[in-house]
Amino acid sequence: MVQQRPSSRLPGFFKRPLAERAALISRWAGLDTSDQAVLLGMAGLNATGADHLIENVVGVYALPLGIATNFLINGRDYLIPMAVEEPSVVAGVSFAARLARDGGGFVASSDDPVMIGQIQVLDVPDVYVAAGQVMAIKEQLLEEANCCDLTIVGLGGGARGLEVRPLLDTPAGPMLIVHLLYDVRDAMGANTVNTACEKLAPMIESATGGRVNLRILSNLADHRTATAECTIHPDELETDELPGPEVVRGIVEAYAFAAADPYRAATHNKGIMNGMDAVCIATGNDWRALEAGAHAYAARSGRYSSLSEWWVDRENNLRGRLRLPVAVGTIGGATRVHPAAGVVLKILGIQSARELAEIMVSVGLAQNLAAIRALATTGIQAGHMRLHARQMAVAAGASGEMVQQIVEAMIAEGSIRLDRAQELVREMKD
């Protein structure tokens, strides 16, 4: 049974000093002193530790770690760590989560964590005959695949099936692609699936008389999707200038633009990934794999389109849905090696990779809502430029209370530029 958690609704959280925010999160998640040190950057990944993660290490590169508040997902409260350098992402997600919270929060679901491994078979006289030869030994192949990771099999995962895909017209001629479907449980699964594909290659060559070339996982993990939905009452969306129903209409029209036009869809979907990538990075998962799968999924119809959907229901509420592949893990890779990723998982308090996927797709939908609401009302720049002004002030050499003074001055002037920030720093220091 999941333990009841405190509310993630933290009014005024962003106004608190950094130390107070960190202390509040530490209490909320039950972090110990070593976890707190990692959270504040006083401990964690250093150059020596990084040297064990990748090659040719010369140092470490840090990103801000923020907390998205207000999330209610499947009736459970979450505070969501996000590693991101772009202003307005954490604020936008938190605002949208508050809007969704008043409508019952996010309802999320996910598929079993089944990944696809691809085996490329060439030099066969007839790819259809070869496909039949592979399927004739299906049970032997699945049994052999299950020998590759007895730990995952013991946890209830393992080989789930085979698919064959003849490709008749490629630059290299006809080929047969064999898909191994493999349940990887709480792992992202790349290493397990790649190992299993390599193990099956000789058996497939023997059965078909062909030659196996590539044996590799696919990042289009369309057997492993996650879905989030939310409901927003029009009253929650009204602004000083626009009534709620007009904002709802503007959001639906913004979605329609992305659904119909790939040029808009690219930016629309990028906004979704702003939120999802930030959680992916914070948890030590592979955000490049997440991106690749998302954008390939967006083009699965043969035309690149919106990943999300927005519409008006019978009660005139705004409804949103986001579905895409989310191949992430809570074990393996950097997830358990990077000290900050371990602390992030404690803050999330998750029990499985599927729960993490459901959190991430909810964040993606929240980020999408925040972005298209801003676009359909005041425009994206109003809030974004205020946060951008802070970056300009710091880059110009401001610190402490001077940062906010310079931000307010540049906003009042309508001139948010590095050279102007530098001028203001010089004036205030003189």
N, C-alpha and C positions, 0 to 999 in steps of 0.2 A: 504494500500500500504506500502511495506517495505521501510524504509528510507535508502537512499544510505549511505554506510559506507566507511570509509577510507580504503585504501589498507592494507591487512595483510602481505604484502611483506615488511619486515623490515630488510634490509641488515645490518649486523653487530650488530644486537640486542644482541647477546650473549657476545659481547665484552664490552658492556656498564656496568658501576658499578650497583650493585643491586638497589640502590636508584633511579638511572635514569631509569632503566627498569620499576620499580614500578610506577614512575611518568608518564612514557609514556603510560603504560596500563591504568592508572587512567584517563588520558586525552582521550585516544582512546575510553574508555567505558563510560565516563562521571560519574566516581565514585565520591561520596561526601567524606568529610573528615573522617566520621565514617567508610565508606567502605575501605578507604585507610589504616586506622588503623588496620582493620581486615586483609587486604592483607599483611601488614608488620609484623603481629604477635603481635602488641601492644594492640590489643583487640580481641574479638572473644570468642571462646569456652573456658571456664575455668572449674575448678573442680566443682563449684557450678552448672553451666549449665549442665555439663556432668551428674551430679547426677540425673537430670530429664530425661535423655535419656535412660540409662540402669541401671541395678541393681549392687549393691556392688561396687560402684565407689570409687576409691582411688586416681584418678588423670586423666590427659589427656596425649595423645600420639600424637605427631605431625609428619607430613610428609612434605617433600618439595613440594611446589606448583610451577610448571613451566608453561611457556606459549609456546605452539606450534604455530609457525608463518607460513605464506605463504599459508594458506588454502583458496581455492576458491571452494565453494560447491554450485552447482545449480546457478552459476553466482553471488554468494554473498560472500563477504570476512568475514572470521572469525579468531579471535585469540582464541585459545582453551586452557583453563587451564587444567593441568594434575597433579594429586597428585600421586607421585611415588617416590620410593627410589632407583630404579635401574638406574645406569648410562647408558647413550647413548639412552634412549628411547625418550626423548623430542627432542634431536638433530636429531635422525634418522627420526622421524616423520616429523619434520620441513623440512629436506632435501628432503624427498620423496614428501612432499606437493609442494615444489618448482618445482620438476620434473613434477608432474602432472599438475601444474598450467600452464606451458608452452604448454600443450596439451589441455587446456580448463578447467582444474580443475576436480573436482569429480562431477559426475552426480549421485545423490542419490534419492531413493524413499523408501516408506514404506507402509505397510498395515495399515488398520484401527486397532486401539489398542484393539484387541479382545483377551481376556485371556480365558483360559480353567479352569473350575472348575470340579473336579472329585468326583463322588459319588459312593462308592463301595457297591454293593448290594449282599448279600449272602443268603443262606438257601432258595433258590427258587427251585421248582421241575424241571423247565426247563428254562434255561437262555434265550432261544429264545422267549418263550412265555412271559417271564417277559419283554423282550425288547419291544415286541409289546404292552404290557400293559402300559409301560412308554410312548411310542410314542402316544398312544391313548389319553393321557391327556397332550400332549405337550403344547397346548395353555394355559391351566390353570397353568402349571408349569412356563412358561415364564412370565405370568402375575404376578404370585406370586413373582418371582425373581425381577421383576421391582419395587416391593414395598420396597425393601431393601435399596435402595439409591436413593431417589427422586432427590437429587442434580445432580447426574450423569445423570439420566434419563432426567432431565430438560435441561441439556447441550447437549442432543442429543445422549447420550449413553444408556446403558441398555442391557437386554437380547437379543441375536441375534439368538439363535438356540439351539437345543439339538442334541447330537449324542449318539448312544448306541454301546457298544463294548463288546460282549460276550467273556469271557476268559474261555475256557473249561478246560485247563490243568494248574493249579497252585498248589503250595505246600499246599494250603488250600482248594483245590477242585474247582469246577466251580463257577464263579461269573460273575455278570453283572456290567460293568462300565458305568455310565452315565456321559457324558460330557455336562456341561453347558457352552455355548459360550457367553461371556459377554464383551461388549464394555465399557471400563473404562475411555475413553477420555484421559485427561492429567495426570491421576494417574497411578502408577505402577499397582495398582488394587488388591493386595493380600487381604486386609481386606474386600473390597467390595465383591469379589468373594467368599471368605470363608464364609462370612455371608449369602450370597445367597444360597450356597450349604447346609448350616445347616438349612436354612429355608425350603428347598425343601425336605429334608430327610423324614419327616413324611408322606408327600403326596406320595412319591415313595414307602415307606413301605406299605402304605395302598393299593396302586394300585397293587403291586406285591405280597403281602403277605410275602415278604422277610424281611431281617434285614440289615439295613444300618450300616456300620462300619465307614470307613474314609469319610470325607467330606472336601476336601482340593484342593487348587489351584495347577496346574501343572506348573513347571518352563520350561517345553518344550513347549514354547509359539509359536508353528509353524503356528498359524494364525496371528501372530504379528511379521513378519520379516521385516528387513530393508536391502536394497541392495545399494551398491556403485560400480561405475565403473570408470575407468580412462584409458587414452591413453597416451603413452610415446613414443616420437620419438627416434629412435636409437641414434641419435647424442647427445641427452641429457644424455645418459648412458655411453658414452665412457670414458675410464680412460687413464692414461699415458701409461699403458701397453696393454690395450685391446680396439679394435675398438667397436663401439656401437653394431653392429649386433652380435658380439661374446658375449657381455654382455647379450643381449636379449636372445640368445640361452641358455646361462648359467642359466638365471632366469627361463625360461620355463622348462629346465631340472630339476631345483631344485623343481619346482612345481610338475613335474611328479613323482619325488621321493616321495613327501608327499602324492600324490594322490594314489600311489600304496602300500605304506608301513606304517602301523599304528605306528611303532616306530618313524619314521621320522615325521609323521603327528602330533603326540603328541607335539613335539617341535615346529613344524611349526605353529600349532594353538596356542600354548602358546605365541608365538611372536605376533600374532594377538591380543590376549587378553592383552598383555602388554600395548598396546595403549588404547584399549577400557576400560579396568578396571580402568586405571588412570583417564579417563574422568568420569567414573561411580562414582568413589570414590569422586572426586572433586565436583560433583553435589549432593552428599548425597544420591546416589542411592545404590541399593543392588547389589554389584559386585559378591557375591556368587551365586545369582539367575542368573545373566548374564552368569557366567561361566558354571553353571549346564546346562542351556538351550543350550549354544553354543556347548558343548561337546556331549550332547545327540543328537543334530541336526547333528553333524559330523558323528554320527554312525547310522543315520536313515535308511541307506540301509542295515544294518545288519553287516557292516564292517566299522570301524573307518577310516576316510579319511580326506583329506584337506578341510577346509572351503572355501578357495579361489580358484580361477582359473586364470591361466595366459596363454596367447597364442599370436601368431603372426597373425596380420590381413593381408588383401590383399595388403595394402600399406607398409607392413613390419614393422609396428609399434607394440610395445608391448602393449597388452591390458590386463587389469585386472578386475576381478569382485569378490566381496565378498557379500554373503548373509547368514544371520543367524537370529535367534530370538533376538529381542532387546526390552525387557520389562522394560522400564524405565519411570519415571514420573517427572513432574515439580511441582506437588503439593503433599502434604502428606509426612509422614515419616520424615526423617532427612532433606529432601530437603529444607523445609521452616523453619526448627528449627535450624539447624546448621548455625551460622553466616557466615562462610566461603563459605558454599554452596550457600547462597543467593548472595554473591558477585560474585561468579563464574557464576551464572545464568545471572547477570547483564553484565558481560564481554561477555558472549556468545550472549546476546541479542535475545534469542529465543522466539518464540511465542507459541510453543506447544511441547508436548512429542514426537510427530512424528518428528519434526525438530531436537530434541535432538538425537533421534535414528539415523537419517540420518547423523548427525555430527559424532556420535560414530562409525558407520560402515565405514565412510570415514577415520577416524583416524585408524581403524583397518586395512584397506587396505593399507594405507600409511605405517604403521609400518611393515606390511608384505613385502611390496616392499623394504623398507630400509634394512630389515634383509636378504632377499634372494639375493638382489643385493650385499651386503657385502660378503655373503657366496660364491657367484659365482665369485667374483673378488679377493679382497685382503684378504678375511677371516674376520670373525666376531671380532677377538681379537684386531686388530690394533687400531680401534677407541675406543673399549670398555675398553681396558687396560689403555689407557691414562686417561679416566675418572675414572677408578678404582684407578689409582695412586693418584688422588686427595683425594679419600676417605682414602687411606692408610696414606697419609701425615697428614691429619686432625686427624685421629685416633692416630697417633704417637705424636701429640701435637703441630703440626705446625699451624701457624696462619699468616694472612696478606700476605706479599710478599714472606714469607718463603715457603708457600704452593707451589707456582709455581716453585720456585727454586728446591725444593725437587722432584717435579714431573718431571722436565726436567732432573735432575740428574739420577733418577731411569730409565727413558725411555732410556737415552743415554747408561746406563749400561746394559739395558735389564733385570733388576732385580727389579720387582715391588712386594715387599714383606714388610710386616709390620716391621719385624726386621731390614731391611735395612733402611726403613724410620725413625725408631727410632734412628739408628746410625747417620744418616744425621742430624736429629734434634739436637742431642747432639753435633755434630761437629760444627754446625752453631751457637749454643748458647755459645760455649766455647770461 
